[in-house]
Each structure stands twice: as structure tokens, then as C-alpha cells.
Amino acid sequence: MQLLSVPDVPEVREGDDLAAVVEDRFELEPADVVVVASTVVSKAEGRVADLEAYPAGPRAREIAGRLEDIAGESKDPRFAQAVLEESTELLMEAPFLLTETRFGHVGVNAGIDRSNVPSGDLLLLPKRPNESAARVRSGLEHENPVVVTDTSGRPFRHGQTGVAIGYAGMPASRDYRGETDRDGHELQVTVQCVVDELAAAANLVSGEADAGTPVTVVRDWEFGDLDGSENLHRSVDGDFVRQALREWSYDE
């Protein structure tokens, strides 16, 4: 498998055609997978907002005040308001905000970014990342599979990694259940989330901070002949960590 950066991607602005940006700079092969950072998808879709657009309500002021007490530094209640408006559920409100976005992704601050945008602006995640991936895919000559990524922290692990928040043209995972291992034991629970693994691999190439390489092409990788699944997010009924968080509160 090869991971190839699309070179010389310019600063993306609202209305830009991301498929054209890729095609103009890279010769795709039919089996390539195109992995795109959500930052450029959001910019192309006009998901840049100003804090002034989020006048803080009582709940946001309460959250910001508590976080300010915990951190010992100023917290803007307008940012808390933006997080609330981009979320369907607030799983943790201290010592940081952990939320479920409107498309099902669970992450800190609803995935709102304050880097790589003008001072004072917020970069929101795409509203519907699967649809975003499908739009990029439809503009590519070979209609290659597309994965939209973000970086995310993980429970029990230090640091962040790339994860998929949207995809099109391929299943989210490979289902090994019913297959056998080398000793003949039948696999009961093994489902490999390939879009997350491709996102993490691409993140090694795209980098962080000011790396400026937001599109990676995955070449010479095959899904294989296993069954695929469209499920990217764990169902709430089977998510015992989420259920525990609903009963937990931060004790200062």
C-alpha cells in the first residue's frame, strides 16, 4: 500500500470544487482511495463561523463559568454556545465538553476547530460528512472511494489520531465474523473499521499544524471479498461507555 500526498493544495475557500482541486494536481488510478481532511471540506462548504454569531444563553454561560473555575483561565461562553448548537447530546460538561454531533460522531467540543482559520473564527465540522464525501466522489473521473477525516482523541489512549467522519464508495468496515483464524477457531466479534484505519494512515502523511497537505491518496489497497458494513458509529443501546457517562459527573 502507498500513501501519496496531493501536492500544492491551495487555501480552500467557500464554493471551491474539491474534486477539481485533486484532479488538477494528481493523476488518480481507478482503485485509489481519496482521503480528505474535514478542514478543507468545511471551508469549501462555508462552515466557517464567527463567535459573534453565537450569543451565549444561560446554559452556555453556566458551562463556561464552570470550565473557567476548573481551568483557572478565561472561557468564552459564546464558544460553549456554538458547541451546544452543533450537538445533539452533551455527554460531559467538565472538565471539558464531550458531545455527540448532529451526524453521530462523538468528540470534544463537537469537533469545532479554532486552528487554520482566521483569528476569531470557528471551523465547524461538515453538516453531513457522508454527503460531503459523495459530492467529492461524484466529481472524480473514476468516482474513487472518498473518506473524510478528522483528528480525535480516544479513551484510554494518549494523543490524537485520524478517524473517519464520512465516507462514500466503499463500506465502513470489513466483517470477519464467521471466518476462521489460523487455528480453525471461528471469529465471533471481529469487525475491522477500515475507514478509520485508512484515516489514521493518511494522517501520518497529511500531518498536523501547518503541514498543509490535506488530501492523501491510498494506492494498492483492496477491501477484499469479505462482507462490508455501513455502520460507523456504535449503537447507543450497545455503547456501555456512553451509558456510564450519562450517569457520571465530574467531581472537583
C-alpha positions in Angstrom: 0.0 0.0 0.0 1.2 3.5 -0.8 0.2 6.8 0.8 0.7 9.7 -1.6 0.1 13.4 -0.8 -1.7 15.5 -3.3 0.8 18.4 -3.8 0.3 22.1 -3.8 -3.3 22.2 -2.5 -4.2 25.9 -2.2 -6.0 27.6 0.6 -9.6 26.3 0.1 -12.4 28.8 0.2 -16.2 28.5 0.2 -17.5 27.2 -3.1 -14.3 25.6 -4.2 -14.6 22.3 -6.1 -12.5 19.8 -4.1 -12.7 17.1 -6.8 -11.3 19.6 -9.3 -8.5 20.6 -6.8 -7.5 16.9 -6.6 -7.8 16.1 -10.3 -5.8 19.1 -11.4 -2.9 18.1 -9.2 -2.9 14.3 -9.1 -3.5 11.6 -11.7 -5.8 9.2 -9.9 -6.0 5.5 -10.8 -9.4 3.7 -10.7 -8.7 1.7 -7.5 -7.3 4.7 -5.5 -9.0 5.9 -2.3 -9.0 9.6 -1.7 -8.8 10.7 1.9 -9.7 14.3 2.6 -9.2 16.3 5.8 -12.5 17.7 7.1 -10.9 21.1 7.4 -10.8 21.7 3.7 -14.3 20.1 3.3 -15.7 22.5 5.9 -14.0 25.5 4.2 -15.4 24.5 0.8 -18.9 24.2 2.3 -18.7 27.5 4.1 -18.6 26.0 7.6 -16.6 28.9 8.9 -18.4 31.0 11.6 -17.6 33.9 13.9 -18.1 33.8 17.6 -20.4 36.8 17.3 -22.9 34.5 15.6 -23.4 32.6 18.9 -24.7 34.9 21.6 -24.4 32.9 24.8 -27.6 31.7 26.5 -27.8 30.9 30.3 -26.7 27.3 29.8 -23.6 28.3 27.8 -22.7 30.9 30.4 -23.1 28.3 33.2 -20.9 25.8 31.3 -18.2 28.4 30.5 -18.2 29.6 34.1 -17.6 26.2 35.5 -14.9 25.4 33.0 -13.2 28.7 33.8 -13.2 27.8 37.5 -11.7 24.4 36.7 -9.0 25.6 34.3 -8.2 28.9 36.1 -8.4 30.8 32.8 -11.0 32.7 30.8 -13.5 30.7 28.8 -15.7 32.4 26.2 -19.4 31.4 26.7 -20.0 32.0 23.0 -17.8 29.1 22.2 -19.8 26.9 24.6 -23.0 28.1 22.8 -21.5 27.1 19.5 -20.7 23.6 20.8 -24.3 23.3 22.2 -25.8 24.3 18.8 -23.6 21.8 16.9 -24.5 18.9 19.3 -27.4 16.6 20.0 -26.1 15.3 23.3 -23.7 16.7 25.9 -22.0 13.6 27.4 -19.5 15.5 29.6 -19.6 19.2 30.5 -16.5 19.1 32.8 -13.5 19.1 32.8 -14.1 19.5 29.0 -17.1 19.3 26.6 -17.6 15.8 25.1 -20.6 15.8 22.7 -22.4 13.9 20.0 -22.6 15.9 16.8 -25.7 16.0 14.7 -24.3 13.3 12.4 -23.4 10.9 15.2 -19.7 11.5 15.8 -18.7 11.8 19.5 -15.8 14.1 20.2 -14.5 17.1 22.2 -16.2 20.4 21.5 -18.4 18.9 18.7 -15.2 18.9 16.6 -15.1 22.7 16.4 -11.6 23.8 15.4 -10.0 27.2 16.1 -6.8 26.5 14.2 -6.2 27.0 10.5 -8.9 29.7 10.4 -8.7 33.5 10.7 -8.4 34.9 14.2 -11.8 34.9 16.0 -13.4 32.4 13.6 -14.6 28.9 14.2 -14.3 26.0 11.8 -17.3 23.7 12.2 -17.4 20.1 11.0 -19.3 19.4 7.8 -23.0 19.1 8.5 -23.4 15.7 6.8 -19.9 14.3 6.0 -21.2 11.2 4.1 -22.9 13.6 1.7 -19.7 15.6 1.5 -17.7 12.5 0.6 -20.3 11.6 -2.0 -20.1 15.1 -3.6 -16.3 14.9 -3.9 -16.6 11.4 -5.3 -19.1 12.3 -8.0 -16.7 14.9 -9.3 -13.8 12.5 -9.8 -13.2 10.9 -13.2 -13.1 7.4 -11.8 -15.6 8.0 -8.9 -13.0 6.8 -6.5 -14.0 6.0 -2.9 -13.6 9.0 -0.6 -13.1 9.2 3.1 -13.5 12.5 5.1 -11.4 12.6 8.2 -10.9 14.5 11.4 -8.4 14.0 14.3 -9.8 12.7 17.6 -8.7 11.7 21.0 -9.5 8.2 22.2 -10.5 6.8 25.7 -7.6 5.1 27.5 -5.0 6.4 24.9 -2.7 9.4 24.9 -2.7 11.7 21.9 -4.9 12.0 18.8 -5.3 10.0 15.6 -7.1 10.4 12.3 -10.6 9.0 12.2 -13.3 8.8 9.5 -16.3 11.0 10.0 -17.7 10.4 6.5 -17.2 8.1 3.5 -18.6 7.2 0.1 -18.0 4.5 -2.4 -16.9 1.8 0.0 -18.2 0.1 3.1 -17.1 1.4 6.5 -15.8 -1.9 7.8 -14.9 -5.5 6.9 -16.8 -8.2 8.8 -14.7 -11.2 9.8 -17.4 -12.8 11.8 -17.9 -16.4 10.7 -14.4 -16.6 9.3 -11.8 -18.8 11.0 -8.4 -17.9 12.3 -5.2 -19.9 11.5 -6.1 -22.4 14.3 -9.6 -23.0 12.9 -11.4 -21.0 15.6 -14.5 -19.2 14.3 -14.3 -15.4 14.8 -17.3 -14.1 16.7 -16.9 -10.3 17.1 -14.1 -9.2 14.7 -15.3 -6.2 12.6 -12.4 -4.1 11.2 -13.3 -0.4 10.7 -11.3 0.1 7.6 -12.3 3.8 7.0 -10.8 4.7 10.4 -7.6 2.7 9.7 -7.2 4.5 6.3 -7.9 7.8 8.0 -5.2 7.1 10.6 -2.7 6.0 7.9 -3.4 9.1 5.8 -2.9 11.3 8.9 0.7 10.2 9.0 1.2 11.8 5.6 -1.0 14.8 5.9 0.4 15.7 9.3 -0.8 18.3 11.7 -0.3 22.0 12.5 1.0 23.9 9.4 1.8 20.8 7.3 -0.7 21.9 4.7 -1.2 18.6 2.9 -4.9 17.8 3.5 -5.5 15.3 0.7 -3.9 11.8 0.6 -4.3 9.1 -2.0 -4.2 5.5 -0.8 -2.9 3.3 -3.6 -2.6 -0.5 -3.9 -5.0 -1.3 -1.1 -8.0 -3.6 -1.6 -11.1 -4.1 0.5 -11.1 -7.8 -0.3 -14.1 -10.2 -0.6 -15.4 -10.0 2.9 -18.8 -8.7 3.7 -18.9 -5.0 4.5 -20.9 -2.9 6.9 -22.2 0.6 6.7 -22.2 1.1 10.5 -19.5 3.6 11.6 -20.9 4.6 14.9 -21.7 2.2 17.7 -25.4 2.0 18.5 -26.4 3.8 21.7 -28.0 0.6 23.1 -24.7 -1.2 22.9 -22.5 1.7 23.9 -21.9 1.0 27.6 -19.3 3.7 27.9 -21.8 6.3 26.8 -24.4 4.9 29.1 -22.0 5.1 32.0 -21.1 8.7 31.1 -24.7 9.7 31.3 -24.7 8.7 35.0 -21.3 10.2 35.7 -20.5 13.7 36.9 -17.2 15.5 37.3 -16.1 15.9 41.0 -13.9 18.8 41.5 
